[in-house]
């Protein structure tokens, strides 16, 4: 089952609501993709999409396993798989900010719309399984 959690600590409609607009956009995109791929069926962990930074994150239980933001769609995967995807040119390291550090354990896909949905579903399921093991 998928639930969407809004950040109720921020007031919407202020003089500068770009944060709310951006996070809502990615929250809606991620929620739609997760629903379209039918990820919640038969999972032991509850899935939820939450706002963060200027994007949205997918949580399996209490663990973040994927995120979608202006930099792209990122999955938390086993270190070996992340290295293989990056070394093979299929993904890049995740950095939320240009001068920020690389977020270890994540593979980033800059143009997720160009990916086959079945491949995205496999990455989501692997990321959810990783969250389930607590790794």
C-alpha positions as CSV (number, residue, x, y, z in Angstrom):
1,X,0.0,0.0,0.0
2,X,1.3,3.4,-0.9
3,X,0.7,6.5,1.2
4,X,1.8,10.1,0.5
5,X,3.0,12.1,3.4
6,X,3.0,15.9,3.2
7,X,5.4,18.1,5.0
8,X,3.0,19.8,7.4
9,X,5.8,21.9,9.1
10,X,6.0,24.3,6.1
11,X,3.4,26.8,5.3
12,X,2.3,26.7,1.6
13,X,1.5,29.9,-0.3
14,X,4.2,32.1,1.1
15,X,5.9,34.8,-0.8
16,X,8.4,32.2,-2.1
17,X,6.8,28.8,-2.5
18,X,9.2,27.4,-5.1
19,X,10.2,24.7,-2.6
20,X,6.6,23.6,-2.2
21,X,6.0,23.6,-6.0
22,X,9.2,21.7,-6.7
23,X,8.7,19.1,-4.0
24,X,5.0,18.6,-4.9
25,X,6.0,18.1,-8.6
26,X,8.5,15.3,-7.7
27,X,6.2,13.9,-5.0
28,X,3.4,13.5,-7.6
29,X,5.8,12.1,-10.3
30,X,7.2,9.5,-7.9
31,X,3.8,8.6,-6.5
32,X,2.5,8.1,-10.0
33,X,5.5,6.0,-11.1
34,X,5.3,3.8,-8.0
35,X,1.6,3.3,-8.6
36,X,2.0,2.6,-12.3
37,X,4.7,0.0,-11.7
38,X,2.4,-1.6,-9.0
39,X,5.2,-1.9,-6.6
40,X,3.2,-2.3,-3.4
41,X,1.7,-5.6,-4.2
42,X,2.9,-8.4,-1.9
43,X,5.5,-6.4,0.0
44,X,6.0,-6.8,3.7
45,X,7.1,-3.2,4.1
46,X,4.7,-0.2,3.7
47,X,5.8,2.1,1.0
48,X,5.4,5.9,1.4
49,X,6.5,8.9,-0.7
50,X,7.7,11.8,1.3
51,X,9.0,15.3,0.4
52,X,12.6,16.1,1.0
53,X,15.0,18.8,-0.2
54,X,13.5,19.9,-3.5
55,X,12.3,16.4,-4.5
56,X,10.6,13.3,-3.1
57,X,11.8,10.1,-1.6
58,X,10.4,6.6,-1.5
59,X,10.5,4.9,1.8
60,X,10.1,1.2,2.5
61,X,9.2,1.1,6.1
62,X,11.4,3.6,7.7
63,X,14.3,3.3,5.2
64,X,14.7,5.6,2.2
65,X,15.3,3.4,-0.9
66,X,14.8,5.8,-3.8
67,X,14.6,9.5,-4.6
68,X,13.5,11.7,-7.5
69,X,14.7,15.3,-7.7
70,X,15.9,17.7,-10.3
71,X,19.2,15.7,-10.6
72,X,17.3,12.5,-11.6
73,X,16.0,9.3,-10.2
74,X,18.2,7.5,-7.7
75,X,18.1,4.0,-6.2
76,X,19.8,2.7,-3.1
77,X,21.3,-0.5,-4.3
78,X,24.1,-2.9,-3.2
79,X,27.5,-1.3,-3.5
80,X,28.7,-3.8,-6.1
81,X,25.7,-3.2,-8.3
82,X,26.1,0.6,-7.9
83,X,29.7,0.4,-9.0
84,X,28.8,-1.8,-12.0
85,X,26.1,0.6,-13.1
86,X,28.4,3.6,-12.8
87,X,31.4,1.9,-14.3
88,X,29.3,0.7,-17.2
89,X,28.0,4.2,-17.9
90,X,24.4,3.3,-17.1
91,X,24.2,5.5,-14.1
92,X,26.2,8.3,-12.4
93,X,27.1,8.9,-8.7
94,X,24.4,10.7,-6.7
95,X,25.1,14.3,-5.6
96,X,22.2,16.4,-4.5
97,X,24.2,19.6,-4.9
98,X,26.9,20.5,-7.4
99,X,29.5,21.0,-4.7
100,X,28.1,18.3,-2.4
101,X,29.6,15.0,-1.6
102,X,28.7,11.8,-3.4
103,X,25.9,9.8,-1.6
104,X,27.4,6.3,-1.3
105,X,25.2,3.4,-2.2
106,X,23.1,5.2,-4.7
107,X,23.0,5.0,-8.5
108,X,21.5,8.0,-10.2
109,X,19.7,7.9,-13.6
110,X,19.5,11.5,-15.0
111,X,16.8,10.8,-17.5
112,X,14.4,8.2,-16.0
113,X,11.8,8.8,-18.7
114,X,14.3,7.3,-21.2
115,X,14.4,4.0,-19.2
116,X,12.3,1.0,-19.8
117,X,9.6,0.8,-17.1
118,X,10.5,-2.9,-16.4
119,X,14.1,-2.0,-15.7
120,X,12.9,0.8,-13.3
121,X,10.6,-1.6,-11.6
122,X,13.5,-4.1,-11.1
123,X,15.7,-1.3,-9.5
124,X,12.8,-0.3,-7.3
125,X,12.3,-3.9,-6.1
126,X,16.0,-4.3,-5.5
127,X,16.1,-1.0,-3.5
128,X,13.0,-2.1,-1.5
129,X,14.6,-5.5,-0.8
130,X,17.8,-3.7,0.4
131,X,15.7,-1.6,2.7
132,X,14.0,-4.7,4.0
133,X,17.4,-6.3,5.0
134,X,18.5,-3.1,6.8
135,X,21.7,-3.0,4.7
